[in-house]
Amino acid sequence: MNDTKNRTPCTLDAPPVAELLTRLFADADASDAQLRATFGALSREERARRMGDPHADYRQFYRSANKHYLAVAPATARLLYMLARATGARAIVEFGTSFGVSTIHLAAALRDNGGGRLVGTDLEPSKVARARENLAAAGLADLVDVREGDALETLARDLPETIDLVLLDGHKPLYLRILELVAPRLRAGACVVADNADASPEYVARVRSAGGGYLSVPFADDVELSIKL
């Protein structure tokens, strides 16, 4: 039986989103080559230690990295879209928008789910501007509120009453504090995805703790996927 007419279209695979993402991932590879070369010489443990240093001046680091995408891997980006679609997400929060690569995947899922709201945030003004431009080019800007500033402030106000999915991809030592900010609004079954989770051991310990209210497993090399029980 041919059910083509009943299939929901995948915004990721259609213009203008597909072409835009191809370009953005290529740009991310090029712009982050120097950063990868620097970290590539380090062991995974040392890389995680540096990213997870709670005493590091993260404002200075993200200002100095304003040319770097720091984007999630393509497989992780695709996972985000799939999780948002599978859960029927209508309300999403993103910590660490950068140039908007992951944001486009999440907003595309909202579009295909019939609409919703994504609240994103980034410290760096130039990245916020670029993310907004990319979302507009993707035709998804109407679904996204990208806030400029420290996430401990921008995500402390005016969030959706109930949150279906959270992406953590900013300063790693803040993961646990951001989770605590949004936790009261997470619905049962909500997904929390933490990129580079190995750089935030306190966060990993929290979501994996017995009786802690989450079910959590590692995904790929350094992504932690959790659901709210």
NORDAMO-V17211 format. One line per field, one symbol per residue. ss: DSSP state (H for helix, E for strand, C for the rest). burial: I if it has 24 or more other ideal C-beta (glycine too) atoms within 12 Angstrom, else O. Layout:
ss = ???
burial = ???
This chain:
ss = CCCHHHCCCCHHHCCCHHHHHHHHHHHHHHHCHHHHHHHHCCCHHHHHHHHCCCCCCHHHHHHHCCCCCCCCCHHHHHHHHHHHHHCCCCEEEEECCCCCHHHHHHHHHHHHHCCCEEEEEECCHHHHHHHHHHHHHHCCHHHEEEEECCHHHHCCCCCCCCEEEEEECCCHHHHHHHHHHHHCCEEEEEEEEECCHHHCHHHHHHHHCCCCCEEEEEECCCEEEEEEC
burial = OOOOOOOOOOIIOOOOIOOIIOOIIOOIOOIIOOIOOOIOOOOOOOOIOIIIOOOOOIOOOIOOIIOIIIIIIOOIIIIIIIIIIOIOIIIIIIIIIIIIIIIIIIIIIIIIIOOIIIIIIIIIOOIIOIIIOIIOOIOIOOIIIIIOIIIIOIIOOOIIOOIIIIIIIIIIIIIIIIIIIIIOIIIOOIIIIIIIIIIIIOIIOIIIOOOOOIOIOOIOOIIIIIIIO
